[in-house]
């Protein structure tokens, strides 16, 4: 599928299964079960980076973050690059907290 923003072609997306998966422990280590995952790391409290073995074609892709802790209320992507994704996990006051999270990336790999 070709994607356009304001009439300008931005890239294309492959429909289907996730191209990258990461299971990140609250301390930033790899929780196992990843797909196309080179490494994970903790940058600060509630801030993580997942680096992909085969990068996405560009920064135009979809990232889904799921948190696995009753104390965390939200997980979001803080930055999308072709080769990595930055993730934040927050509690109900929007303060960053260390919790396990899962990340799925959908789009076209390079």
Residue frames as a rotation matrix with the C-alpha (Angstrom) as fourth column:
UNK 1
0.590 0.807 0.000 0.00
0.807 -0.590 0.000 0.00
0.000 0.000 -1.000 0.00
UNK 2
-0.444 -0.687 0.575 1.38
0.659 -0.685 -0.309 3.43
0.606 0.242 0.757 -0.92
UNK 3
0.191 0.452 -0.871 0.98
0.936 -0.352 0.022 6.10
-0.296 -0.820 -0.490 1.75
UNK 4
-0.266 -0.182 0.947 0.35
0.573 -0.819 0.003 9.77
0.775 0.544 0.322 0.97
UNK 5
-0.048 0.248 -0.968 0.29
0.875 -0.456 -0.160 12.76
-0.481 -0.854 -0.195 3.34
UNK 6
0.246 0.261 -0.933 -1.18
-0.073 -0.955 -0.286 15.99
-0.967 0.138 -0.216 1.95
UNK 7
0.939 0.268 -0.217 -0.89
-0.236 0.041 -0.971 14.53
-0.252 0.962 0.102 -1.55
UNK 8
0.182 -0.949 -0.258 2.83
-0.938 -0.089 -0.334 13.72
0.293 0.303 -0.907 -1.22
UNK 9
0.699 0.040 -0.714 3.97
-0.039 0.999 0.017 10.10
0.714 0.016 0.700 -1.35
UNK 10
0.470 -0.475 0.744 5.64
-0.882 -0.287 0.374 9.19
0.036 -0.832 -0.553 1.96
UNK 11
-0.713 -0.684 0.154 6.41
-0.688 0.725 0.033 5.52
-0.134 -0.082 -0.988 1.41
UNK 12
0.022 0.715 -0.699 4.69
-0.595 0.571 0.565 2.19
0.803 0.404 0.438 1.43
UNK 13
-0.219 0.015 0.976 3.50
-0.915 0.344 -0.210 -0.30
-0.338 -0.939 -0.062 4.02
UNK 14
-0.705 0.052 -0.707 3.38
-0.254 0.912 0.321 -4.07
0.662 0.406 -0.630 3.84
UNK 15
0.203 0.845 0.494 0.14
-0.922 -0.004 0.386 -5.37
0.328 -0.534 0.779 5.25
UNK 16
0.443 0.038 -0.896 0.31
-0.018 0.999 0.033 -8.41
0.897 0.001 0.443 7.49
UNK 17
0.676 -0.181 -0.714 2.44
0.691 0.494 0.528 -9.71
0.257 -0.850 0.459 10.32
UNK 18
0.891 -0.419 -0.173 4.76
-0.230 -0.748 0.623 -7.68
-0.390 -0.515 -0.763 12.53
UNK 19
0.692 -0.713 -0.114 8.25
-0.045 0.116 -0.992 -7.19
0.721 0.691 0.048 11.09
UNK 20
-0.536 -0.839 0.092 9.92
-0.103 -0.043 -0.994 -6.68
0.838 -0.542 -0.064 14.49
UNK 21
0.698 0.700 -0.152 9.00
0.065 0.149 0.987 -7.78
0.713 -0.698 0.058 18.02
UNK 22
-0.533 -0.834 0.144 10.60
-0.137 -0.083 -0.987 -7.00
0.835 -0.546 -0.069 21.38
UNK 23
0.685 0.578 -0.442 9.77
0.369 0.248 0.896 -8.19
0.628 -0.777 -0.043 24.88
UNK 24
-0.228 -0.816 0.531 11.57
-0.057 -0.534 -0.844 -5.73
0.972 -0.223 0.075 27.16
UNK 25
0.084 0.151 -0.985 12.00
0.930 0.343 0.131 -6.35
0.358 -0.927 -0.112 30.90
UNK 26
0.919 0.392 -0.037 11.60
0.372 -0.832 0.412 -3.36
0.131 -0.393 -0.910 33.22
UNK 27
0.450 -0.832 -0.325 15.38
0.150 -0.288 0.946 -3.19
-0.880 -0.475 -0.005 33.67
UNK 28
0.380 -0.226 -0.897 15.85
-0.796 -0.574 -0.193 -2.91
-0.471 0.788 -0.398 29.88
UNK 29
-0.675 -0.672 0.305 17.06
-0.440 0.698 0.565 -6.43
-0.592 0.247 -0.767 29.21
UNK 30
-0.486 0.438 -0.756 15.69
-0.720 0.290 0.630 -8.64
0.496 0.851 0.175 26.45
UNK 31
-0.133 0.552 0.823 12.80
-0.835 0.385 -0.393 -10.72
-0.534 -0.740 0.409 27.80
UNK 32
-0.791 -0.234 0.565 13.10
0.051 0.896 0.441 -13.26
-0.609 0.378 -0.697 24.97
UNK 33
-0.027 0.830 0.557 10.79
0.732 0.396 -0.555 -14.11
-0.681 0.392 -0.618 22.12
UNK 34
0.061 0.002 -0.998 11.90
-0.325 -0.946 -0.022 -11.20
-0.944 0.325 -0.057 19.94
UNK 35
0.504 0.090 0.859 11.79
0.759 0.429 -0.490 -11.08
-0.412 0.899 0.148 16.16
UNK 36
0.366 -0.440 0.820 14.43
0.645 -0.515 -0.565 -9.21
0.671 0.735 0.095 14.14
UNK 37
0.987 0.042 0.157 15.73
-0.092 -0.650 0.755 -7.86
0.134 -0.759 -0.637 17.47
UNK 38
0.205 -0.978 -0.028 19.41
0.133 0.056 -0.990 -6.89
0.970 0.199 0.141 17.79
UNK 39
-0.735 -0.479 -0.480 19.30
0.547 -0.002 -0.837 -5.44
0.400 -0.878 0.263 21.31
UNK 40
0.555 0.810 0.190 17.28
0.455 -0.488 0.745 -3.71
0.696 -0.327 -0.639 24.01
UNK 41
-0.587 -0.774 -0.237 18.40
0.641 -0.264 -0.721 -1.17
0.495 -0.575 0.651 26.58
UNK 42
0.522 0.670 -0.528 17.20
0.852 -0.434 0.292 1.08
-0.034 -0.602 -0.798 29.39
UNK 43
-0.102 -0.532 0.841 18.03
0.557 -0.731 -0.395 4.74
0.825 0.427 0.371 28.74
UNK 44
-0.810 -0.011 0.586 16.43
-0.448 -0.633 -0.632 6.17
0.378 -0.774 0.508 31.92
UNK 45
-0.746 0.604 0.281 13.50
0.017 0.439 -0.898 5.36
-0.665 -0.665 -0.338 34.22
UNK 46
0.209 0.951 0.226 10.69
0.219 0.180 -0.959 4.11
-0.953 0.250 -0.171 31.97
UNK 47
0.601 -0.070 -0.796 12.68
-0.723 -0.473 -0.504 4.81
-0.341 0.878 -0.334 28.78
UNK 48
0.163 -0.456 0.875 13.91
0.141 0.888 0.437 1.99
-0.977 0.052 0.209 26.56
UNK 49
0.058 -0.168 -0.984 15.41
-0.949 -0.315 -0.002 1.49
-0.309 0.934 -0.178 23.11
UNK 50
0.441 0.053 0.896 14.89
0.174 0.974 -0.144 -1.54
-0.880 0.219 0.421 20.87
UNK 51
-0.163 -0.582 -0.797 17.35
-0.816 -0.374 0.440 -1.88
-0.554 0.722 -0.414 17.97
UNK 52
0.772 0.605 0.194 16.38
-0.350 0.660 -0.665 -3.99
-0.531 0.445 0.722 14.96
UNK 53
-0.033 -0.776 0.630 18.63
0.303 0.592 0.746 -6.51
-0.952 0.216 0.216 13.16
UNK 54
-0.579 -0.011 0.815 17.19
0.808 -0.135 0.573 -5.60
0.104 0.991 0.087 9.76
UNK 55
-0.829 0.230 -0.510 16.05
0.038 -0.886 -0.461 -1.97
-0.559 -0.402 0.726 9.82
UNK 56
0.315 0.935 0.160 12.72
0.558 -0.046 -0.829 -0.78
-0.768 0.351 -0.536 8.56
UNK 57
0.143 -0.241 0.960 12.79
0.971 -0.154 -0.184 0.91
0.193 0.958 0.212 5.14
UNK 58
-0.452 -0.225 0.863 12.36
0.114 -0.974 -0.194 4.34
0.885 0.010 0.466 6.76
UNK 59
-0.999 0.051 0.008 10.89
-0.018 -0.196 -0.980 6.01
-0.048 -0.979 0.197 9.85
UNK 60
-0.340 0.933 -0.119 7.36
-0.933 -0.319 0.169 5.69
0.119 0.168 0.978 8.43
UNK 61
-0.536 0.208 -0.818 6.03
0.081 0.977 0.195 2.58
0.841 0.038 -0.540 10.19
UNK 62
0.413 0.791 0.451 3.59
-0.519 -0.202 0.831 1.68
0.748 -0.577 0.327 12.95
UNK 63
-0.740 -0.631 -0.233 4.69
-0.097 0.442 -0.892 0.79
0.666 -0.637 -0.388 16.49
UNK 64
0.491 0.871 0.014 2.39
-0.241 0.120 0.963 -0.85
0.837 -0.476 0.269 19.06
UNK 65
-0.702 -0.694 0.161 3.49
-0.309 0.093 -0.947 -0.78
0.642 -0.714 -0.279 22.72
UNK 66
0.511 0.819 -0.261 1.78
-0.097 0.356 0.930 -2.88
0.854 -0.450 0.261 25.41
UNK 67
-0.409 -0.616 0.674 2.68
-0.766 -0.169 -0.620 -2.61
0.496 -0.770 -0.403 29.11
UNK 68
0.037 0.332 -0.942 2.44
0.107 0.936 0.334 -5.61
0.994 -0.113 -0.001 31.45
UNK 69
-0.774 -0.310 -0.552 1.99
0.573 0.028 -0.819 -4.14
0.269 -0.950 0.156 34.89
UNK 70
0.251 0.954 -0.164 -1.01
0.932 -0.193 0.307 -2.85
0.261 -0.230 -0.938 36.83
UNK 71
0.178 -0.250 -0.952 1.07
0.607 -0.734 0.306 0.15
-0.775 -0.632 0.021 38.01
UNK 72
-0.857 -0.461 -0.231 1.76
0.080 -0.562 0.823 1.31
-0.509 0.687 0.518 34.46
UNK 73
0.124 0.987 -0.105 -1.07
0.146 -0.123 -0.982 2.86
-0.981 0.107 -0.159 32.54
UNK 74
0.925 0.228 -0.305 0.52
-0.222 -0.329 -0.918 3.70
-0.309 0.917 -0.253 29.22
UNK 75
-0.077 -0.939 0.335 3.28
0.459 0.264 0.848 2.74
-0.885 0.219 0.411 26.85
UNK 76
0.909 0.369 -0.195 4.15
0.019 -0.505 -0.863 4.84
-0.417 0.781 -0.466 23.84
UNK 77
0.275 -0.831 0.483 6.80
0.959 0.203 -0.196 5.24
0.065 0.518 0.853 21.23
UNK 78
0.522 -0.187 -0.832 9.00
0.277 -0.886 0.372 8.26
-0.807 -0.425 -0.411 21.78
UNK 79
0.058 -0.531 -0.845 10.89
-0.804 -0.527 0.276 8.04
-0.592 0.663 -0.458 18.51
UNK 80
0.719 0.186 0.670 10.88
0.210 0.861 -0.464 5.95
-0.663 0.474 0.579 15.36
UNK 81
-0.055 -0.756 -0.652 14.03
-0.852 -0.305 0.426 5.54
-0.521 0.579 -0.627 13.31
UNK 82
0.383 0.182 -0.905 14.54
-0.772 0.601 -0.206 2.95
0.507 0.778 0.371 10.59
UNK 83
-0.204 -0.628 -0.751 16.88
-0.123 0.778 -0.617 0.91
0.971 -0.034 -0.236 12.81
UNK 84
-0.847 -0.105 -0.522 15.46
0.480 0.274 -0.834 1.46
0.231 -0.956 -0.181 16.29
UNK 85
0.155 0.923 0.353 12.46
0.234 -0.382 0.894 2.48
0.960 -0.056 -0.275 18.35
UNK 86
-0.913 -0.354 0.200 12.42
-0.078 -0.331 -0.940 4.48
0.399 -0.875 0.275 21.61
UNK 87
-0.006 0.921 -0.390 9.70
0.430 0.355 0.830 3.54
0.903 -0.163 -0.398 24.09
UNK 88
-0.759 -0.118 0.640 8.33
-0.495 -0.533 -0.686 5.21
0.422 -0.838 0.346 27.24
UNK 89
-0.191 0.725 -0.662 6.22
0.606 0.618 0.501 3.54
0.772 -0.305 -0.557 29.94
UNK 90
-0.723 0.003 0.691 4.23
-0.345 -0.867 -0.359 5.73
0.598 -0.498 0.628 32.36
UNK 91
-0.768 0.523 -0.369 1.96
0.619 0.457 -0.639 5.46
-0.166 -0.719 -0.674 35.38
UNK 92
0.134 0.953 0.270 -1.43
0.977 -0.172 0.125 7.16
0.165 0.248 -0.955 35.75
UNK 93
0.609 0.002 -0.793 0.26
0.296 -0.928 0.225 10.49
-0.736 -0.372 -0.566 36.64
UNK 94
0.964 -0.246 0.105 2.32
0.071 -0.141 -0.987 10.29
0.258 0.959 -0.118 33.42
UNK 95
0.371 -0.890 0.265 5.54
-0.847 -0.207 0.490 9.78
-0.381 -0.406 -0.831 35.38
UNK 96
0.177 -0.385 -0.906 7.94
-0.674 0.623 -0.397 7.35
0.717 0.681 -0.149 33.73
UNK 97
0.396 -0.032 0.918 8.12
-0.772 0.530 0.351 3.95
-0.498 -0.847 0.185 35.47
UNK 98
-0.642 -0.666 -0.380 10.17
-0.764 0.598 0.244 0.81
0.065 0.447 -0.892 34.83
UNK 99
0.205 0.704 0.679 7.85
-0.525 0.665 -0.531 -2.00
-0.826 -0.248 0.507 33.75
UNK 100
-0.609 -0.311 0.729 7.91
0.348 0.721 0.599 -4.90
-0.712 0.619 -0.331 31.31
UNK 101
0.204 0.692 -0.692 6.59
-0.551 -0.503 -0.666 -4.01
-0.809 0.517 0.279 27.88
UNK 102
-0.112 -0.145 0.983 6.10
0.669 0.721 0.183 -5.58
-0.735 0.678 0.016 24.48
UNK 103
-0.090 -0.022 -0.996 6.73
-0.524 -0.849 0.066 -3.79
-0.847 0.528 0.065 21.19
UNK 104
0.064 0.150 0.987 5.47
0.729 0.668 -0.148 -4.77
-0.681 0.729 -0.067 17.73
UNK 105
-0.374 -0.269 -0.888 6.52
-0.373 -0.833 0.409 -2.94
-0.849 0.484 0.211 14.55
UNK 106
0.289 0.552 0.782 4.51
0.639 0.497 -0.587 -3.07
-0.713 0.669 -0.209 11.34
UNK 107
0.572 -0.102 -0.814 5.73
-0.529 -0.804 -0.271 -1.76
-0.627 0.586 -0.514 7.99
UNK 108
0.948 -0.298 -0.116 8.30
0.043 0.478 -0.877 -2.50
0.317 0.826 0.466 5.32
UNK 109
0.552 -0.832 -0.046 11.83
0.221 0.092 0.971 -3.61
-0.804 -0.547 0.235 6.16
UNK 110
0.403 -0.481 -0.779 14.75
-0.814 -0.576 -0.066 -2.42
-0.417 0.661 -0.624 4.07
